[in-house]
Amino acid sequence: MEEKKKRSLLTVFLIIGLIGIGFYLVIRGILILLSTYSMSGMMDDMKKDSYVTVANRFINATRIEIVNEEFVTPSEGQYIAISVDQFDGIENQSPFNANFDMSKSYIIVLNDGRENLKYFSTFVDEKKIGFPLTEETSLTGNSVELNATEKITPIQELGILKKEDLVTNESLSMENYQKLRVYY
């Protein structure tokens, strides 16, 4: 009789052990799924921040080209637009592994009548990830969004730029800006 009690007790402990291992594996699987999900969100945020870094690289190249007189400096109330394919040595690919849409990825240099030129950029890749015409000081990873193409005018169709078409933290002194030149 005592032999049967030991066996049944061992069987109970074995079943409890197997249930404990099962719970451990289920909990571990849930934690792995949660961490994978949060990591993918962090990766997307890093790609968006990298997108902004790419845009700033093009803006800095534009500054250098204006200083070197490769691009004309706009007069007060005027702007120039420069397609990203005008720059040599800078990769024309977004951090989302897609080439930029050349008609909707460009830099605007605007003369607001104050001492400094203002630089705006808009970038969209072939996956339609990008951001609307935004001033460099207002550009953050949160500016980057999916289906950004609806808010962007192709460079060939640019005309008068209106104050409300530009995303900026600062006030602009003029309501409208005339196109001086487009490089594409």
Secondary structure, 3 states (H helix, E strand, C coil): CHHHHHHHHHHHHHHHHHHHHHHHHHHHHHHHHHHHHHHHHHHHHHHHHHHHHHHHHHHHHHHHHHHCCCCCCCCCCEEEEEEHHHCCCCCCECCCCCEECCCCCEEEEEECCCCCEEEEEEEEECCCEEEEEEEHHHCCHHHCEECHHHHCCCHHHCCCEEHHHCECCCCCCCCEEEEEEEEC
